[in-house]
Amino acid sequence: MDKKFACVFVILVLSCNACACTHNNPAVSITPYSQSGNPGDSLQYTVQVENKDTSDCTDVTFDMNLIELPLSPCCWSADYPASLTLNPNSTGSLTLTVTSSDTAPAGSYTITMEASNADYGTRGTGSALYVVGGAPDTEPPNGSLISPPDGSIFPNVTTTTTTTTTTTTTTTISGGGTIVEVIPSAQTVGLNQQFTVEIKVENATDLFGAHITLSYGNPVQYADMQEGGFLGSDGADTYFGVNASSDSVSFITTRLGSGTAGLSGSGTLAVITFTASAVGTSPLTLTYVELRDSNNNQIATTNLDGSVTITEGGGGSCTVCFDHGAGWYHIAPSFILANPDIDAVMHDAFATGCVDSVVALDKSTGEFISYRNNPNIDRLKTLDYLRGYYAYALKDCCIRFTGAPGANTVALNSGWNLVGVPKEIPDLKEFLKPLRDAGKITTVAKWNPQASRFDKNRGREGETDDFNELRICGLGYFIYATEDVTLSF
């Protein structure tokens, strides 16, 4: 009898211990976050894994897999242990050796390591950068590739070179931590319209890099993503990489350079453009957020999600970022703005010292007119639907267009036209084929501020175009027409 009771007692104790065990996703980090080497060099990283299971659990063996390694150019390789066994609430590490391709061009490449356990369905990831030395070619082609109507690459506008001091306001958050938020938190847009959301940080301290995933539902389709400019707002070099799927999009952004400090304050990390593909409501959920400081310590965050409601009518929004430092950019409202007054649209950009000038061609006179936030000389008064404008930025920042859908047509005059587009065009060559076959349109071009040149699409057989899609709402494109023609989208 006593033996039976003892046996039952032991069974009960084991059962209770099993109930108390909770398996959690492990935390994975890679150090250093960024390091440089020449093509073909082998660089070593330390991968740290923290088993976050509760103390009542048993040891866990995590399978280690490199889930992101450059595939092109051939052939990158990596060497690391296949598994790592850890006690609950303990941390272990392993060495990851990455060898770049002998022909890898200069640039930053993302490496992502995953620790997972299939028995419990737990997993965690961490990322780092392999920066191949050298600088990309940023020399423009010989001669002017295309020109606006005045014959130069940009209008002949005298800009003022100033030293701007920006005061960053830091908000104290109850409970501590940096806020990562989807902006706007809620919006209503029209079916088949493009709209944008910003991923912003508030109250950041010593922010050096971020790895963020935004998930969304069926009514939404990913179109494009731009770097928000915050991490490079003081002139530091940055890396920005994107990986999109049918229901989520992830990006990694980081400051570069040995000895570079992190950045404190608030600003935009990324601007994501979506297409409203069906009527309904979709959550925009921050499903993964990892912020790191300049010492590769993880920064605590409070994450604020967003949502979008898509209706048969409705409007839309576009966020346009000047994310390659001082210089000219081309913009064009993709909506009929709720308030087209240029003072209202550009107020914050001028107040913060971001933008110096906005310029447009007056087709009735053939002259350029400008807005400098000076009522004594300003002749440009409004920002009109699909009209193209030149904006001179003094530093990285963003502006936002919000309004209602307009007509899906653009009137082009003979010659070069700087215009916007009302919706995305995934295959520009096919879209323009009838007009090109008729000899009415030849070239579409967009300014590439990073390379200081115009990228072009000519649609010629046997010729590779620099781009073949119009996906970024709010940007201006140059289109050359041989006669007056209406472009229907």
N, C-alpha and C positions, 0 to 999 in steps of 0.2 A: 504493500500500500504506500509506504513512504517513498519508494523508488518511483512509483507512478506520479505522485505529486511533484517530486523533484523534476521529473522529465517535463511535465506540463509547465512548471515554473520557468524552466529554461526556454522553452518554446515561446512563451509569452514575452519574455525579455527580448529575444531576438526579433520578434514581430514588432515590438514597439520601437526598437532601434531602427528597423527598416522604414517605419512610418516617419521617423524624425528626419531622415536623410532627404535633402533637397539638392538636385543636380542643377547647376547654373552654367551659363556660357562662360568659357574661360576668357581672360583678358590677354591679348597678344600685343606686343610692341617690338619694334625693331630699332636698334641703335647702331651707328648714328643714323639719324633721319635722312641725311643727305651727304653723299661724298662723291668725289670726282676721280676719274681715271681716264686713260687713253684707250682707244679701240684695242680690244684683245686683253686688257688688264683684268686680273682677278682681284676683287675687293671682298673683304670679309665684314660681315654684319653679325651682331649678336641678337638672337631672337629670344625674347623673354616671355614665358607663359606662366600665368597665374591661375591655379586651380581654385575656383571660387565656390566649389561645393561646400556644404555645411559640414561641420566637424564629425557628425554621425555617419558620414558616408565612408566608403572604402576607397582605396587607391584607384586612380583612373589612368589608363594609358591613352594618350592623345595621339592620333595619327597626324603627322606633319606633312603638309602638301603646299608646294608653291603654286598658287592658283593664278598668279599673274606674273609673266615674264615676257619681255619683248620677243616676238616671233620673227620680226623682220627688222633689219636684214639678217639672214642666216649667218652664223648660228650662235645664239646665246646658250649658256649652260649654267647649271647650278648644282652644288653639292651640299647635302645636309643629312642629318639622321632621320630615319623614317618615322620614329615615334619618340615620345617622351612620357615617362610615368611619374605621376606626382601624387602626394598625399593631399587630403583636403586642406584648404587654406594655406597652401604652400606655393612657392615660386621656383621654377627651374629655367635653365637657359640652354641654348645650343648655338653652334656656329654655322652660319650660312655663308657659303662662298659663291659669288656670282662672277662669271667671266663673260665680258661683252664680246660681241662679234668683232672680228678683225676689220670689218668694213662699216661698223656703226657710225653714222654721221653724228656731228655734234648735236647735243640736245639732252633733255632729261627724260629718263625712263623709269616707269613705276614697277616696283617689285612688291607683291602681296603674298604673305604667308598665312596659311590657315591651320589652326589646331582644332581637331574635331574628334568626337567619340560617337560612333554610329549606334551603340547600345542605348545611350541616353539621349541622343539627338541634340547634343550640345556642340557649339562651334564658336570660334572667335577668329578675327583676322587682324592683322597689323600690316602697315605698308611703309615703304621707304623709297628713296630715289637713288638711282645710279646716273650720275651726270657725266656724260662723255665730253671730254675737254674740247676746246676750240669754240669758235663763234660762228653762227650761221651766216650765210651770205645775205647781206641786207642791201647790197648795191642795186640801185634801180637800173633798168635797161638803158642802153645808149639812146639818147634822144627821148622826146616825149611820146609815150605810147598813145595816149589820147589826150585831148584838151577840151576844157570847157569853152564856151563861145568867145572868151576874150583872148584865146590863144596861149594861155599859160596853164600850168597844172592847177594852180589855185588862183582865185581872184586877187588882184593887186590891191590888197588892203594892208595898211600900215598897222601893225600890232604893237602893243605896248608891252615891253619886257619888264616885269615887276617881280619883286621878291615878296611873296605872299606868306604871311604868318597865319596859320590856321589854329584856332583854339578848339580843342576837342572836349566836349562835355561828357563826363563820365557819370552815369547814373548808378547810385548804390542800390543793389537789389537785395530785398529782404531774404535772408537765408544764404546769401553769397552765391557765387557761381556766375559764369558768363551766359547770357541769354543768346540762344540761336533760334531764329524765328523765320517763318515764311511770311513775306510781305507782298501784297496785302493778305491779311488773315482770312478774308472772305471776299469774293467778287462774283458778279454775274456777267456772263458774256454770251454773245450770240452764236448760234450753231454755225460751224465751219469757220469761225473767226479764230485768229491767233490771239493769244494773250501771254503775258509774262508774269513771273513771280521772282522775287529777289530772296536770296538766302542771306540774311544779315546777322551780324553779331553786335551785341550791346555789352558794354562794360568789360571788354576784353583787356587782359593784362599780359604783356609779353607773349602775344600770340605769334607763333612762328609757322604753324601749318595746320591744315584741317583735312579730314577725310569724312565726307558726308554723303548719305544716301537719302534720296527723296522718293517715296513710293506713291503711286496714284492708281485710279481705277479705270475701267473700260471707256468712259466717255472722253478720256483725255489721251492724246498722242503726243509723244515727245517730238520736238522739231529741231531745237538748237540750244546751245548753252554758250555763254560768254563769261569770261573772268570779270568779277565785280570791281576789281581795282584796289580794294582796301589794303591788301597785304603789300602792294607796291606803291602806295600813295606817297611814301617818302622818297621814292626814287630807287628803292632796292629792286634787284632782279628777282623774278618769281617764276615758278613753274605752275602750269595748270593742265590737268589731264582729265578726260571724261570717258565714262563707260556707261552706255545706255542699253536698256532692254525694253520689253513690251510693257512692263509695269513698274519700272523704277529707273532712276538715273543716279549714278554716283560720280563724284569728282574728288580729286586730290589737288590741293593747292598749297604751296609752301614758298617761303622766302629762300633765297639761295645765297651762297657765299660764306666762306669760313669767317667766323667771328661776327657774323651778322646778328644783331639783337632782334628780339621779337617786337611787335607793334602793339601799342595800347590804345584803347578808344573804341569807337563804334563805326561800322561801315558795312558795305556790301561785299560778300565773298564771291557770289555767282548770280547771274541772271539767266533764268531758264525760260525758253519760249516753247509753248505748247499749242496744239491745234484742238479746238473743241469739236470732236468728231461725232458726238451723239448727245441727245437731250438727256439731262440727268444731273446728278450731283456726285462729285468725286472728292474724297478726302485727299489732301496733300500732306503726307505724313513723313516726318523725319524719323526714319526707321533705324538709322545708324549715324551717330555723331561722335567723332573723335577729334578733339582739339589738343595740340601739343605746344608747349612753350619752347624757348630757345635752348633749354636743357633737356628737351625731349620728355618732360614730365607731362602727364595727361592733365588737362584742365577740366574742372568740374563745370557742367553746363545745365541750364534749364532750357528745355526744348519746347517751342511753341509751334504747333502744326497749323495748317491752313486748309481751305476748301475752295472749290469752284462750283458754281451752279450754271448749267448750260441751258439756255432757253431758245425758242424759235426766233425770238427777236434779240433783245439785249445788245450790249456793246462789247468793248474789249479794251485792252491796255497793252502798252509796249514800254519796256525799260531799255533805254539805249545807253551804253556805257562808253565813255572815252577812256579806254584802258591801256593805251600805249603812250602815255605821257603827253607832253605839250606838242601841239600840232593841229593840222586841219583834219576835220572829220566831215562826212556827208550824212545828213539826216533828212527824214521825210515822214511826216505824220501818216500813219496807216489807218487813222480813224478821223472822223469829223469831230474835232476836239470840242469838249463841253464848253470850254472857254478858250477860243483861239488867240486871245490877246497875248502877245509875246511877253509882256511884262509878267503875266500870271504864270505862263508855262516855264519861263526861264528865271524866275525870281530867285529861287534857291541857288541855282548854278552861278549866277552873278554875285549873290550875297556872300557865298563862300569862297569867292575868288577862283572858281573852277573854269568859267568860260569868259573870254574877253570880247568876242565878236560873233554875231550871226549875220550871214550875208546871203542875198538871193539875187538872181538876175531878173530885172524888170524887162519882160519881153517887149513891152510897148515902146521902150526907148533904147533897149540894147545895153543899158547901164546896170551896174551892180549897185544895189542899195543895202544899207547895213543897219544893224541895231547894236549899240554899244552901252545900253543902259544910261544914255545921256539924252534927255528930251530935247536939248538944244540942237542936236545933230541927227537924231534917229529918224530915218525915213521908212524903215521896215516896221510894220505895226502888228502883223498877224502871222501865225503859222497855219497855212492852209492845207487841206486834205491832199495828199500825194504830191505836193510841191516839194522840190528838193532845195535844201539849204546847205550852206557851208557854215560850220561852227568851229571856231578856234578855241581849243581847250588849253588851259595853262597847267593842268595836272589831271590825274585820274579822278573821275567822278561819274555819276549817272544822272540822267533825266528821265522822266516818265510821261508818256502820252496816254491819255484816257479819253474815250469818247464813244461814238456810235458808228456802226458800219456805214460806208458810203457806196457809191456806184463802183462796180467792178470793171471800170474802163479807165484808161489813161490816154489823153490826147497828146500825140507827139508831133512836133514840128520838124521840118526838114533840117537835118544837122544833129548836133549833140543835144540831148535832153537829160537833165538831172531830175529824176522822179522817184517816187516810192511805189510800193506794190501793195495791193489790198489783201493779198493772201499768199500762202506759200506756193511755189512752183517747184515740185520735186525733180522734174526733168526739163530743164530750160531748152535744151537742143530740140527736143520733140515739140515742145510748146510753140517755139518760134519758127518751126520748119515751114509752115504755109507762107508766112510773111517773108521769110528768107528766100524761098523758092520763087516768090513773086518779085524779089529784088527790092523790097520795101524797107527791110531792116538788115543791118549787117552785124554790128558788134554790140555786146553788152559788157560793161566793165564796172568794177568796183575798186575803190581805193583800199590798199592793204597797208595800214599805218605801221605794222610791225616790220614789213620789208621795204617800206618807202617806195612803193610802186603800185601800178594798176594791175590787178588780175583781170583777165579777159575771157569772154566766151564768144567764139566766132562760129561754132557749129560746122566747121569745115571737115570734110572727109579726110582721114589720115592725119589730122592735127589734134593734139591733145589740148583740151580746154583747161584753164586754171580752176574753173568751178563750173558746176552744171545744175545749180539749184538756187532759188531765191527763197530763203527760209527765215531770214531775220527781219521781223517787222520793225519799222521805225528807221531803217537805213535807206540812204539814197543810192541809186544806181544810175550810171550813165548809159543811155541807149542811143545809138546812131541810126537815124531814119533817113532814107534817100528822098522822101517826100512826106507831106503831112499825112498822118495815118492815126487811127484809133486802135489801141491795144486793148483787147477784151480778155479778162481773166476768168 
